[in-house]
Amino acid sequence: KGTSSGGGGIYSVVQSAGKLLITRNTLFSSCRSKFGNGGGMYVEIIGSLINNQTSIVQISNQVEFQRCFCYSDGGAVYADVKTKGQLLINETLMNECKSISSNGGGIYTNQSTNNSFIHISNLVELTKCQCNLDGGGIYAIVKSSNYLMISNIKLKLCKSTGKGGGIYADVSGSNNTFDITNQVQ
């Protein structure tokens, strides 16, 4: 039935060179976070500059989020990617996921501390995802020397009542990169 605080399917903190791999025909169906973030999944990824440790979350190889929703940010996935954290999403479908009152109907990412990396690519498809504010498909915050790459994805019939029916990106500060390459449809 979901959770009150976040992560209707999975709530995870990955740190100290940890890895979380979600792969091979995994299905999140009708997961919900009643009052929090991340209808399907809430993840916080924290590495370390001092020990040069990278923590990684990878969602790949035919993973599906079907009709997941949350009250706040990230209908399917909410990811807070901090220093030396990496989020990799590929070969993933998000269908009819929704943020009821906030941002990121499909994916919400926050990179507000330095040296993090997010790559959303290769057969990622968001269909009919929606939100009540900004970023019907994807909502991204990129600040403080971070890198976000989006390539070879499809956004179909995603919508928001605010800005960015497909993608909304808040990129500010120096040494930040938001790179859209190859086909984004």
C-alpha positions in Angstrom: 0.0 0.0 0.0 3.0 2.3 0.2 4.6 4.5 2.8 4.0 7.9 4.4 7.5 9.3 4.1 8.9 8.2 0.8 9.8 5.3 -1.4 6.6 3.4 -2.0 8.5 0.4 -3.4 12.1 0.9 -2.2 13.7 3.4 0.3 17.5 3.3 0.2 20.5 5.2 1.4 23.6 4.1 -0.6 26.9 5.4 0.8 30.6 4.7 1.4 31.3 3.1 -2.0 28.0 1.1 -1.8 26.1 -0.1 -4.9 22.4 -0.7 -5.5 21.6 -2.6 -8.7 18.0 -2.9 -9.9 18.1 -5.0 -13.0 16.6 -7.8 -15.1 12.8 -7.6 -15.5 12.0 -5.9 -12.3 8.5 -4.5 -12.0 7.3 -1.7 -9.7 3.5 -1.8 -10.1 1.1 0.7 -8.4 3.7 1.6 -5.8 2.9 4.8 -3.9 4.2 7.2 -1.3 1.1 8.7 0.2 2.7 11.9 1.7 6.3 11.8 0.6 8.7 11.6 -2.3 9.4 8.7 -4.7 6.3 6.7 -5.5 8.3 3.7 -6.8 11.7 4.4 -5.3 13.4 6.9 -3.0 17.2 6.8 -3.0 19.9 9.0 -1.5 23.4 8.4 -3.0 26.4 9.6 -1.0 30.1 9.0 -1.9 33.2 10.6 -0.3 35.7 13.0 -1.7 38.1 12.4 1.3 38.4 8.7 0.5 37.6 9.1 -3.2 34.7 6.6 -2.8 32.0 6.6 -5.4 28.5 5.2 -4.5 26.4 4.0 -7.4 22.7 3.2 -8.1 22.0 1.5 -11.4 18.5 0.9 -12.7 18.7 -1.1 -16.0 17.8 -4.0 -18.2 14.1 -4.0 -18.6 13.0 -2.4 -15.3 9.4 -1.1 -15.3 7.5 1.5 -13.2 3.8 1.1 -13.9 1.3 3.6 -12.4 3.5 4.6 -9.4 2.6 7.9 -7.7 3.6 10.1 -4.8 2.3 13.2 -3.1 5.5 15.2 -3.4 8.4 14.8 -5.9 9.2 11.9 -8.2 6.2 9.8 -9.2 8.5 6.8 -10.2 12.0 7.7 -8.9 13.2 10.3 -6.4 17.0 10.6 -6.3 19.1 12.9 -4.1 22.6 12.4 -5.6 25.3 13.9 -3.4 29.1 14.2 -3.5 30.7 11.3 -5.6 27.3 9.7 -6.1 26.3 8.3 -9.4 22.8 7.4 -10.8 22.6 5.4 -14.0 19.2 4.7 -15.6 18.9 2.7 -18.8 16.5 0.3 -20.5 13.7 1.4 -18.2 10.0 2.1 -18.8 7.9 4.5 -16.7 4.2 4.4 -17.6 1.5 6.6 -16.1 3.5 7.7 -13.1 2.5 10.8 -11.3 3.4 13.5 -8.7 0.1 14.6 -7.3 1.1 18.0 -5.9 4.7 18.7 -6.9 7.5 18.1 -9.5 8.8 15.2 -11.6 6.0 12.9 -12.7 8.5 10.3 -13.7 11.9 11.1 -12.3 13.0 13.8 -9.8 16.8 14.3 -9.3 18.6 16.7 -7.0 22.3 17.3 -7.5 22.9 20.2 -5.1 26.3 19.1 -3.6 29.4 18.9 -5.9 30.9 16.1 -8.0 27.9 13.9 -8.7 27.0 12.2 -12.0 23.6 11.2 -13.5 23.2 9.4 -16.8 19.7 8.7 -18.2 20.0 6.9 -21.5 19.5 4.1 -23.9 15.9 2.9 -24.2 14.5 4.9 -21.3 10.8 5.6 -22.1 8.4 7.8 -20.1 4.8 7.6 -21.2 1.9 9.5 -19.8 3.8 10.7 -16.7 2.5 13.9 -15.2 2.8 16.3 -12.3 1.1 19.3 -10.8 4.0 21.7 -11.0 7.1 21.4 -13.2 8.7 18.5 -15.2 6.0 16.1 -16.3 8.6 13.5 -17.3 11.8 14.6 -15.6 12.6 17.3 -13.1 16.3 18.0 -12.5 18.2 20.3 -10.2 21.9 20.6 -11.2 24.1 22.8 -9.0 27.7 22.9 -7.6 30.0 21.2 -10.2 27.8 18.3 -11.3 27.0 16.5 -14.5 23.7 15.4 -15.9 23.5 13.6 -19.3 20.3 12.6 -21.0 20.5 10.7 -24.3 18.4 8.3 -26.5 15.2 8.5 -24.5 11.5 8.9 -25.4 9.0 11.1 -23.6 5.4 10.3 -24.8 2.4 12.3 -23.7 4.0 13.6 -20.5 2.5 16.7 -19.1 2.8 19.2 -16.3 0.5 22.1 -15.2 3.6 24.2 -14.8 6.8 24.3 -16.9 8.4 21.5 -18.9 5.9 18.9 -19.9 8.8 16.6 -20.8 11.8 17.9 -19.0 12.4 20.8 -16.5 16.0 21.5 -15.6 17.2 24.0 -13.0 20.9 24.4 -13.9 22.8 27.1 -11.9 26.3 27.9 -10.7 29.7 27.3 -12.2 31.1 24.0 -13.6 27.7 22.3 -14.1 26.8 20.4 -17.2 23.4 19.4 -18.5 24.0 17.5 -21.7 21.3 16.3 -24.0 22.6 14.2 -26.9 21.5 11.7 -29.5 17.7 11.3 -29.8 15.4 12.7 -27.2 11.9 12.4 -28.6 
